[in-house]
Amino acid sequence: MEEYLKKNAGSLSEDETILVMGELLEAFMEMNEKNLMHRDIKPANILIHNGKIKIADFGFSRVFEEGDSS
């Protein structure tokens, strides 16, 4: 995503934004079902592969167990 934004003057069209946000929402819902928090979402960690959005670099991620407060 970072490279894509650089090539496109730092912005997405409205249609592109809707598609990207929809796919990110699906990814966040999947992570939520697995009690996983990424903790480092930024354009460099959002990849575009074959027209699909993928979240990368889970180095700072954390799996939350029942009763965790932070």
N, CA, C and O atoms as a printed pandas DataFrame, in Angstrom:
     atom_number atom_name residue_name chain_id  residue_number  x_coord  y_coord  z_coord
0              1         N          MET        A               1    0.828   -1.181    0.000
1              2        CA          MET        A               1    0.000    0.000    0.000
2              3         C          MET        A               1    0.879    1.254    0.000
3              4         O          MET        A               1    0.557    2.245   -0.656
4              5         N          GLU        A               2    1.972    1.202    0.729
5              6        CA          GLU        A               2    2.854    2.361    0.795
6              7         C          GLU        A               2    3.360    2.748   -0.599
7              8         O          GLU        A               2    3.334    3.924   -0.961
8              9         N          GLU        A               3    3.813    1.778   -1.372
9             10        CA          GLU        A               3    4.293    2.051   -2.732
10            11         C          GLU        A               3    3.156    2.524   -3.640
11            12         O          GLU        A               3    3.345    3.426   -4.457
12            13         N          TYR        A               4    1.989    1.922   -3.498
13            14        CA          TYR        A               4    0.837    2.316   -4.299
14            15         C          TYR        A               4    0.480    3.774   -4.032
15            16         O          TYR        A               4    0.199    4.535   -4.958
16            17         N          LEU        A               5    0.495    4.153   -2.756
17            18        CA          LEU        A               5    0.183    5.541   -2.403
18            19         C          LEU        A               5    1.234    6.501   -2.961
19            20         O          LEU        A               5    0.894    7.592   -3.421
20            21         N          LYS        A               6    2.496    6.107   -2.923
21            22        CA          LYS        A               6    3.556    6.964   -3.475
22            23         C          LYS        A               6    3.342    7.208   -4.963
23            24         O          LYS        A               6    3.559    8.315   -5.456
24            25         N          LYS        A               7    2.916    6.168   -5.676
25            26        CA          LYS        A               7    2.688    6.281   -7.113
26            27         C          LYS        A               7    1.442    7.100   -7.441
27            28         O          LYS        A               7    1.310    7.608   -8.554
28            29         N          ASN        A               8    0.535    7.229   -6.488
29            30        CA          ASN        A               8   -0.747    7.895   -6.724
30            31         C          ASN        A               8   -0.910    9.152   -5.883
31            32         O          ASN        A               8   -1.998    9.430   -5.379
32            33         N          ALA        A               9    0.157    9.900   -5.734
33            34        CA          ALA        A               9    0.139   11.184   -5.026
34            35         C          ALA        A               9   -0.409   11.076   -3.606
35            36         O          ALA        A               9   -1.004   12.026   -3.096
36            37         N          GLY        A              10   -0.213    9.937   -2.973
37            38        CA          GLY        A              10   -0.583    9.788   -1.576
38            39         C          GLY        A              10   -2.057    9.616   -1.299
39            40         O          GLY        A              10   -2.494    9.784   -0.161
40            41         N          SER        A              11   -2.837    9.281   -2.318
41            42        CA          SER        A              11   -4.274    9.142   -2.061
42            43         C          SER        A              11   -4.880    8.021   -2.897
43            44         O          SER        A              11   -4.280    7.533   -3.854
44            45         N          LEU        A              12   -6.075    7.635   -2.507
45            46        CA          LEU        A              12   -6.868    6.644   -3.219
46            47         C          LEU        A              12   -8.139    7.315   -3.708
47            48         O          LEU        A              12   -8.607    8.288   -3.116
48            49         N          SER        A              13   -8.688    6.797   -4.776
49            50        CA          SER        A              13   -9.993    7.298   -5.211
50            51         C          SER        A              13  -11.045    6.812   -4.212
51            52         O          SER        A              13  -10.777    5.948   -3.378
52            53         N          GLU        A              14  -12.217    7.374   -4.313
53            54        CA          GLU        A              14  -13.300    6.959   -3.413
54            55         C          GLU        A              14  -13.604    5.472   -3.594
55            56         O          GLU        A              14  -13.779    4.756   -2.608
56            57         N          ASP        A              15  -13.668    5.000   -4.836
57            58        CA          ASP        A              15  -13.942    3.583   -5.100
58            59         C          ASP        A              15  -12.839    2.688   -4.551
59            60         O          ASP        A              15  -13.123    1.641   -3.968
60            61         N          GLU        A              16  -11.587    3.090   -4.732
61            62        CA          GLU        A              16  -10.466    2.312   -4.197
62            63         C          GLU        A              16  -10.526    2.269   -2.674
63            64         O          GLU        A              16  -10.283    1.227   -2.066
64            65         N          THR        A              17  -10.848    3.396   -2.069
65            66        CA          THR        A              17  -10.937    3.469   -0.611
66            67         C          THR        A              17  -12.007    2.520   -0.085
67            68         O          THR        A              17  -11.794    1.833    0.913
68            69         N          ILE        A              18  -13.145    2.482   -0.748
69            70        CA          ILE        A              18  -14.231    1.592   -0.331
70            71         C          ILE        A              18  -13.785    0.137   -0.415
71            72         O          ILE        A              18  -14.051   -0.645    0.498
72            73         N          LEU        A              19  -13.110   -0.233   -1.504
73            74        CA          LEU        A              19  -12.638   -1.615   -1.651
74            75         C          LEU        A              19  -11.597   -1.972   -0.600
75            76         O          LEU        A              19  -11.676   -3.026    0.031
76            77         N          VAL        A              20  -10.619   -1.085   -0.417
77            78        CA          VAL        A              20   -9.547   -1.346    0.558
78            79         C          VAL        A              20  -10.119   -1.438    1.973
79            80         O          VAL        A              20   -9.787   -2.356    2.723
80            81         N          MET        A              21  -10.967   -0.497    2.328
81            82        CA          MET        A              21  -11.524   -0.511    3.682
82            83         C          MET        A              21  -12.405   -1.734    3.913
83            84         O          MET        A              21  -12.426   -2.282    5.015
84            85         N          GLY        A              22  -13.126   -2.162    2.894
85            86        CA          GLY        A              22  -13.936   -3.369    3.021
86            87         C          GLY        A              22  -13.081   -4.596    3.295
87            88         O          GLY        A              22  -13.410   -5.412    4.156
88            89         N          GLU        A              23  -11.988   -4.721    2.564
89            90        CA          GLU        A              23  -11.096   -5.860    2.781
90            91         C          GLU        A              23  -10.378   -5.775    4.124
91            92         O          GLU        A              23  -10.181   -6.791    4.789
92            93         N          LEU        A              24   -9.989   -4.567    4.522
93            94        CA          LEU        A              24   -9.365   -4.406    5.840
94            95         C          LEU        A              24  -10.348   -4.755    6.950
95            96         O          LEU        A              24   -9.975   -5.381    7.942
96            97         N          LEU        A              25  -11.592   -4.353    6.782
97            98        CA          LEU        A              25  -12.610   -4.677    7.782
98            99         C          LEU        A              25  -12.752   -6.192    7.918
99           100         O          LEU        A              25  -12.825   -6.712    9.031
100          101         N          GLU        A              26  -12.792   -6.897    6.788
101          102        CA          GLU        A              26  -12.859   -8.364    6.840
102          103         C          GLU        A              26  -11.654   -8.941    7.576
103          104         O          GLU        A              26  -11.798   -9.861    8.381
104          105         N          ALA        A              27  -10.471   -8.406    7.302
105          106        CA          ALA        A              27   -9.258   -8.890    7.971
106          107         C          ALA        A              27   -9.312   -8.622    9.469
107          108         O          ALA        A              27   -8.948   -9.483   10.269
108          109         N          PHE        A              28   -9.767   -7.425    9.854
109          110        CA          PHE        A              28   -9.877   -7.104   11.278
110          111         C          PHE        A              28  -10.907   -7.986   11.971
111          112         O          PHE        A              28  -10.714   -8.375   13.123
112          113         N          MET        A              29  -11.995   -8.302   11.284
113          114        CA          MET        A              29  -13.001   -9.188   11.867
114          115         C          MET        A              29  -12.411  -10.582   12.089
115          116         O          MET        A              29  -12.667  -11.213   13.114
116          117         N          GLU        A              30  -11.625  -11.055   11.126
117          118        CA          GLU        A              30  -10.968  -12.358   11.263
118          119         C          GLU        A              30   -9.980  -12.345   12.436
119          120         O          GLU        A              30   -9.933  -13.289   13.225
120          121         N          MET        A              31   -9.198  -11.278   12.542
121          122        CA          MET        A              31   -8.253  -11.178   13.663
122          123         C          MET        A              31   -9.003  -11.122   14.986
123          124         O          MET        A              31   -8.570  -11.721   15.971
124          125         N          ASN        A              32  -10.123  -10.410   15.018
125          126        CA          ASN        A              32  -10.921  -10.311   16.241
126          127         C          ASN        A              32  -11.444  -11.682   16.661
127          128         O          ASN        A              32  -11.444  -12.009   17.848
128          129         N          GLU        A              33  -11.891  -12.484   15.694
129          130        CA          GLU        A              33  -12.370  -13.830   16.010
130          131         C          GLU        A              33  -11.264  -14.681   16.615
131          132         O          GLU        A              33  -11.540  -15.587   17.401
132          133         N          LYS        A              34  -10.017  -14.400   16.258
133          134        CA          LYS        A              34   -8.870  -15.145   16.780
134          135         C          LYS        A              34   -8.229  -14.449   17.986
135          136         O          LYS        A              34   -7.166  -14.855   18.455
136          137         N          ASN        A              35   -8.895  -13.390   18.482
137          138        CA          ASN        A              35   -8.382  -12.617   19.626
138          139         C          ASN        A              35   -6.976  -12.088   19.359
139          140         O          ASN        A              35   -6.130  -12.077   20.253
140          141         N          LEU        A              36   -6.733  -11.655   18.142
141          142        CA          LEU        A              36   -5.416  -11.193   17.730
142          143         C          LEU        A              36   -5.449   -9.687   17.469
143          144         O          LEU        A              36   -6.309   -9.189   16.743
144          145         N          MET        A              37   -4.500   -8.977   18.069
145          146        CA          MET        A              37   -4.349   -7.550   17.823
146          147         C          MET        A              37   -3.024   -7.331   17.106
147          148         O          MET        A              37   -1.978   -7.766   17.589
148          149         N          HIS        A              38   -3.057   -6.665   15.968
149          150        CA          HIS        A              38   -1.869   -6.463   15.142
150          151         C          HIS        A              38   -0.894   -5.476   15.785
151          152         O          HIS        A              38    0.293   -5.781   15.898
152          153         N          ARG        A              39   -1.354   -4.332   16.196
153          154        CA          ARG        A              39   -0.615   -3.289   16.907
154          155         C          ARG        A              39    0.420   -2.535   16.067
155          156         O          ARG        A              39    1.230   -1.796   16.626
156          157         N          ASP        A              40    0.415   -2.704   14.738
157          158        CA          ASP        A              40    1.344   -1.941   13.893
158          159         C          ASP        A              40    0.765   -1.752   12.488
159          160         O          ASP        A              40    1.459   -1.951   11.491
160          161         N          ILE        A              41   -0.501   -1.369   12.420
161          162        CA          ILE        A              41   -1.135   -1.150   11.117
162          163         C          ILE        A              41   -0.654    0.181   10.557
163          164         O          ILE        A              41   -0.786    1.229   11.189
164          165         N          LYS        A              42   -0.095    0.111    9.358
165          166        CA          LYS        A              42    0.368    1.293    8.624
166          167         C          LYS        A              42    0.452    0.895    7.161
167          168         O          LYS        A              42    0.469   -0.298    6.856
168          169         N          PRO        A              43    0.504    1.849    6.252
169          170        CA          PRO        A              43    0.532    1.494    4.826
170          171         C          PRO        A              43    1.618    0.481    4.449
171          172         O          PRO        A              43    1.391   -0.359    3.577
172          173         N          ALA        A              44    2.775    0.542    5.079
173          174        CA          ALA        A              44    3.853   -0.394    4.756
174          175         C          ALA        A              44    3.494   -1.836    5.108
175          176         O          ALA        A              44    4.073   -2.767    4.549
176          177         N          ASN        A              45    2.548   -2.031    6.023
177          178        CA          ASN        A              45    2.150   -3.372    6.445
178          179         C          ASN        A              45    0.855   -3.842    5.797
179          180         O          ASN        A              45    0.321   -4.893    6.152
180          181         N          ILE        A              46    0.359   -3.069    4.855
181          182        CA          ILE        A              46   -0.816   -3.465    4.084
182          183         C          ILE        A              46   -0.342   -3.726    2.661
183          184         O          ILE        A              46    0.076   -2.809    1.953
184          185         N          LEU        A              47   -0.412   -4.976    2.259
185          186        CA          LEU        A              47    0.101   -5.388    0.961
186          187         C          LEU        A              47   -1.033   -5.552   -0.040
187          188         O          LEU        A              47   -2.162   -5.881    0.327
188          189         N          ILE        A              48   -0.718   -5.320   -1.303
189          190        CA          ILE        A              48   -1.655   -5.588   -2.381
190          191         C          ILE        A              48   -1.048   -6.709   -3.203
191          192         O          ILE        A              48    0.025   -6.547   -3.784
192          193         N          HIS        A              49   -1.728   -7.844   -3.255
193          194        CA          HIS        A              49   -1.227   -9.020   -3.979
194          195         C          HIS        A              49   -2.340   -9.567   -4.851
195          196         O          HIS        A              49   -3.381   -9.996   -4.352
196          197         N          ASN        A              50   -2.115   -9.551   -6.162
197          198        CA          ASN        A              50   -3.124  -10.020   -7.116
198          199         C          ASN        A              50   -4.475   -9.345   -6.891
199          200         O          ASN        A              50   -5.526   -9.977   -6.994
200          201         N          GLY        A              51   -4.426   -8.050   -6.582
201          202        CA          GLY        A              51   -5.646   -7.287   -6.396
202          203         C          GLY        A              51   -6.326   -7.471   -5.058
203          204         O          GLY        A              51   -7.401   -6.916   -4.832
204          205         N          LYS        A              52   -5.722   -8.240   -4.162
205          206        CA          LYS        A              52   -6.286   -8.470   -2.833
206          207         C          LYS        A              52   -5.428   -7.770   -1.782
207          208         O          LYS        A              52   -4.212   -7.654   -1.933
208          209         N          ILE        A              53   -6.072   -7.312   -0.727
209          210        CA          ILE        A              53   -5.385   -6.669    0.386
210          211         C          ILE        A              53   -4.987   -7.729    1.406
211          212         O          ILE        A              53   -5.794   -8.577    1.788
212          213         N          LYS        A              54   -3.745   -7.668    1.836
213          214        CA          LYS        A              54   -3.239   -8.590    2.853
214          215         C          LYS        A              54   -2.513   -7.782    3.927
215          216         O          LYS        A              54   -1.838   -6.798    3.628
216          217         N          ILE        A              55   -2.659   -8.201    5.153
217          218        CA          ILE        A              55   -1.976   -7.547    6.268
218          219         C          ILE        A              55   -0.711   -8.349    6.570
219          220         O          ILE        A              55   -0.744   -9.576    6.661
220          221         N          ALA        A              56    0.403   -7.633    6.723
221          222        CA          ALA        A              56    1.700   -8.274    6.941
222          223         C          ALA        A              56    2.331   -7.776    8.245
223          224         O          ALA        A              56    1.806   -6.878    8.904
224          225         N          ASP        A              57    3.450   -8.369    8.593
225          226        CA          ASP        A              57    4.290   -7.992    9.734
226          227         C          ASP        A              57    3.532   -8.064   11.054
227          228         O          ASP        A              57    3.100   -7.048   11.597
228          229         N          PHE        A              58    3.386   -9.254   11.545
229          230        CA          PHE        A              58    2.705   -9.478   12.822
230          231         C          PHE        A              58    3.698   -9.536   13.979
231          232         O          PHE        A              58    3.416  -10.136   15.016
232          233         N          GLY        A              59    4.871   -8.905   13.796
233          234        CA          GLY        A              59    5.909   -8.934   14.821
234          235         C          GLY        A              59    5.512   -8.311   16.145
235          236         O          GLY        A              59    5.997   -8.738   17.193
236          237         N          PHE        A              60    4.636   -7.308   16.125
237          238        CA          PHE        A              60    4.175   -6.671   17.354
238          239         C          PHE        A              60    2.803   -7.172   17.779
239          240         O          PHE        A              60    2.228   -6.660   18.740
240          241         N          SER        A              61    2.274   -8.164   17.078
241          242        CA          SER        A              61    0.914   -8.620   17.376
242          243         C          SER        A              61    0.857   -9.320   18.729
243          244         O          SER        A              61    1.870   -9.722   19.302
244          245         N          ARG        A              62   -0.362   -9.445   19.203
245          246        CA          ARG        A              62   -0.570  -10.080   20.494
246          247         C          ARG        A              62   -1.889  -10.824   20.460
247          248         O          ARG        A              62   -2.884  -10.308   19.952
248          249         N          VAL        A              63   -1.901  -12.036   20.998
249          250        CA          VAL        A              63   -3.121  -12.800   21.168
250          251         C          VAL        A              63   -3.625  -12.534   22.573
251          252         O          VAL        A              63   -2.900  -12.720   23.550
252          253         N          PHE        A              64   -4.873  -12.098   22.667
253          254        CA          PHE        A              64   -5.466  -11.803   23.953
254          255         C          PHE        A              64   -6.218  -13.014   24.479
255          256         O          PHE        A              64   -6.973  -13.663   23.755
256          257         N          GLU        A              65   -5.998  -13.300   25.738
257          258        CA          GLU        A              65   -6.697  -14.383   26.416
258          259         C          GLU        A              65   -7.842  -13.790   27.223
259          260         O          GLU        A              65   -7.849  -12.593   27.514
260          261         N          GLU        A              66   -8.795  -14.614   27.579
261          262        CA          GLU        A              66   -9.913  -14.145   28.397
262          263         C          GLU        A              66   -9.376  -13.553   29.704
263          264         O          GLU        A              66   -8.551  -14.163   30.384
264          265         N          GLY        A              67   -9.854  -12.368   30.036
265          266        CA          GLY        A              67   -9.418  -11.696   31.255
266          267         C          GLY        A              67   -8.301  -10.696   31.054
267          268         O          GLY        A              67   -7.999   -9.932   31.970
268          269         N          ASP        A              68   -7.665  -10.672   29.867
269          270        CA          ASP        A              68   -6.629   -9.664   29.589
270          271         C          ASP        A              68   -7.249   -8.275   29.573
271          272         O          ASP        A              68   -8.360   -8.087   29.075
272          273         N          SER        A              69   -6.538   -7.317   30.111
273          274        CA          SER        A              69   -7.055   -5.948   30.108
274          275         C          SER        A              69   -6.191   -5.005   29.295
275          276         O          SER        A              69   -6.583   -3.856   29.092
276          277         N          SER        A              70   -5.025   -5.443   28.819
277          278        CA          SER        A              70   -4.177   -4.563   27.992
278          279         C          SER        A              70   -3.473   -5.319   26.913
279          280         O          SER        A              70   -2.724   -4.730   26.133
